[in-house]
Amino acid sequence: MLEIASKIDQSYKRTRFLYHGTKLKNHQKIINKHFLMPGKDYIANTTDSGWFGKGIYATENMFYAAKYANGYKDLDFNEKTHVICCMAIYNSSKVVELEDLS
Protein backbone atom coordinates (compact mmCIF):
# COMPACT_ATOMS: atom_id res chain seq x y z
CA MET A 1 0.00 0.00 0.00
CA LEU A 2 2.86 2.38 0.76
CA GLU A 3 4.26 1.74 -2.71
CA ILE A 4 1.03 3.01 -4.28
CA ALA A 5 0.80 5.98 -1.92
CA SER A 6 4.33 7.09 -2.76
CA LYS A 7 3.45 7.34 -6.48
CA ILE A 8 0.64 9.88 -5.96
CA ASP A 9 1.31 13.59 -5.71
CA GLN A 10 0.56 14.70 -2.13
CA SER A 11 -1.88 17.40 -3.27
CA TYR A 12 -4.08 14.73 -4.97
CA LYS A 13 -3.64 11.84 -2.53
CA ARG A 14 -6.83 10.83 -0.73
CA THR A 15 -7.75 7.97 1.56
CA ARG A 16 -11.30 6.69 1.87
CA PHE A 17 -13.12 3.59 3.03
CA LEU A 18 -15.13 2.07 0.19
CA TYR A 19 -17.39 -0.95 -0.29
CA HIS A 20 -17.02 -3.66 -2.92
CA GLY A 21 -19.94 -6.00 -3.57
CA THR A 22 -19.17 -9.56 -4.57
CA LYS A 23 -20.33 -13.06 -3.71
CA LEU A 24 -19.16 -14.41 -0.38
CA LYS A 25 -17.19 -17.19 -2.11
CA ASN A 26 -14.85 -14.50 -3.53
CA HIS A 27 -14.06 -12.79 -0.21
CA GLN A 28 -11.39 -15.21 1.04
CA LYS A 29 -9.58 -15.18 -2.34
CA ILE A 30 -9.51 -11.37 -2.30
CA ILE A 31 -8.23 -11.30 1.29
CA ASN A 32 -5.56 -13.97 0.67
CA LYS A 33 -4.21 -12.47 -2.54
CA HIS A 34 -5.72 -9.23 -3.84
CA PHE A 35 -8.43 -7.96 -6.14
CA LEU A 36 -7.95 -9.51 -9.58
CA MET A 37 -7.03 -6.90 -12.17
CA PRO A 38 -8.85 -7.22 -15.51
CA GLY A 39 -6.33 -7.47 -18.31
CA LYS A 40 -3.56 -8.44 -15.89
CA ASP A 41 -4.85 -11.41 -13.87
CA TYR A 42 -6.84 -14.34 -15.22
CA ILE A 43 -10.55 -13.85 -14.53
CA ALA A 44 -12.90 -16.70 -15.47
CA ASN A 45 -16.14 -14.71 -15.05
CA THR A 46 -16.86 -11.01 -14.87
CA THR A 47 -19.97 -9.38 -13.44
CA ASP A 48 -20.34 -6.95 -16.34
CA SER A 49 -18.19 -4.84 -18.66
CA GLY A 50 -18.17 -1.90 -16.23
CA TRP A 51 -19.54 1.58 -16.74
CA PHE A 52 -16.06 2.99 -17.37
CA GLY A 53 -14.56 -0.21 -18.79
CA LYS A 54 -12.74 -3.08 -17.17
CA GLY A 55 -11.65 -2.48 -13.61
CA ILE A 56 -12.35 -2.95 -9.94
CA TYR A 57 -15.30 -0.92 -8.77
CA ALA A 58 -16.01 0.30 -5.24
CA THR A 59 -18.43 2.82 -3.78
CA GLU A 60 -19.11 4.80 -0.64
CA ASN A 61 -22.70 3.51 -0.78
CA MET A 62 -22.89 0.19 1.09
CA PHE A 63 -26.39 -0.49 -0.26
CA TYR A 64 -25.28 -0.07 -3.88
CA ALA A 65 -22.38 -2.50 -3.27
CA ALA A 66 -24.83 -4.91 -1.65
CA LYS A 67 -26.83 -5.03 -4.88
CA TYR A 68 -23.80 -6.48 -6.68
CA ALA A 69 -23.31 -9.06 -3.95
CA ASN A 70 -27.03 -9.91 -4.10
CA GLY A 71 -27.48 -10.53 -7.83
CA TYR A 72 -28.34 -6.89 -8.70
CA LYS A 73 -31.42 -6.73 -6.50
CA ASP A 74 -32.35 -4.82 -3.38
CA LEU A 75 -32.32 -6.74 -0.13
CA ASP A 76 -35.67 -7.80 1.27
CA PHE A 77 -36.50 -7.31 4.94
CA ASN A 78 -34.14 -9.49 7.06
CA GLU A 79 -32.27 -10.66 3.95
CA LYS A 80 -28.48 -10.64 4.21
CA THR A 81 -25.59 -10.31 1.83
CA HIS A 82 -21.87 -9.64 2.19
CA VAL A 83 -19.72 -6.73 1.07
CA ILE A 84 -16.03 -5.98 1.55
CA CYS A 85 -14.99 -2.73 3.19
CA CYS A 86 -11.56 -1.64 2.01
CA MET A 87 -9.33 1.37 2.46
CA ALA A 88 -8.55 3.02 -0.85
CA ILE A 89 -5.63 5.33 -1.51
CA TYR A 90 -6.21 7.14 -4.75
CA ASN A 91 -5.41 10.10 -6.97
CA SER A 92 -8.37 12.50 -6.69
CA SER A 93 -7.60 14.01 -10.11
CA LYS A 94 -8.60 10.66 -11.67
CA VAL A 95 -11.97 10.30 -9.90
CA VAL A 96 -15.40 10.63 -11.49
CA GLU A 97 -18.26 11.18 -9.05
CA LEU A 98 -21.56 9.52 -10.02
CA GLU A 99 -24.81 10.97 -8.73
CA ASP A 100 -27.25 8.87 -10.77
CA LEU A 101 -27.04 5.28 -9.49
CA SER A 102 -29.79 3.95 -11.76
N, C-alpha and C positions, 0 to 999 in steps of 0.2 A: 504494500500500500504506500509506503514511503517513496518507493521508486516512482510511482505515478504522481504523487504529490509534488515531487521535486521537478517534474517536467512542466508544471503549470505555473504561469506567471502569477505572482502573489496577488496582484490586483484583480485577477479573475478567478482565483481559487476559492471554491465554496465546498462546504461539507453539509450534508443533509441526510436524514434517515428517510429511506424510500421503501416501498413495498413492491414485491414481485410475486405475481400470482402464477402458480404452477401446481400440477398434481403432487400429492404427498409423496408418491414414489420417486419423484425427482429431487426432493429436498436433501436426502443423505448424500447423493452424488454431488450436488452443488456444494454442500458443506465440506465433503472430503477432498474435492478437487478445486473446482471453480465453476462459474457460469461458462457454458460452452459458447464459443464465439463463432457465429455463422461465417463461413468462408475460411475459417482457420481450423476449427475442430470439426470432427465428423459428427453430424447430427442426423439421426435416422428419420425423425419426424419433427416438423415444425408446426407451431400453432397456426400461424398465418404468415403472409409475406411482410407484415409490418407496415404501419402507416407511412413511415419514413424510410422503408427498406429493411433489409436484414439487420438485425441487431438484438440487443438485450434491452427489454423495456421495463421500466419501473415507474412508480407514481407515488405521489404524496397521499393519494386517496386510497385508503385500505379497502373500501368497498368496491372500487373499480378493479383493483388487483384481485379481489375475491371472485369477481365474475370470471376471470381467466382460470382460476383454480377450480371453478364450479361449472365448467362447460358453457361459459358465456351467459349464464342466467343469474338473476338475483337470488339471494338466499331466501328461503321461506322461513317462517317463524320457527325457531329452535333448530334450524338446519345449520350444519357446521361445514366449514372448509378450512384450508390451510394456506397461509401466505408466508413469505419470507420477508423479514425486515432486515434491511442491510444499510450500512453506512456508505454513502457515495461521496467520493471526492471528485469534483468535476470542474471544467472550465466553463464559467458562466457565459462567456462570449459564444459558446457553441450550443446553447440551450434554446429550445423553442417551447414556449408555454402554451398549452392547449386549454381553452375554456369550454369548448363544446365537446362533451364526452360521449355524444351519441354515436 
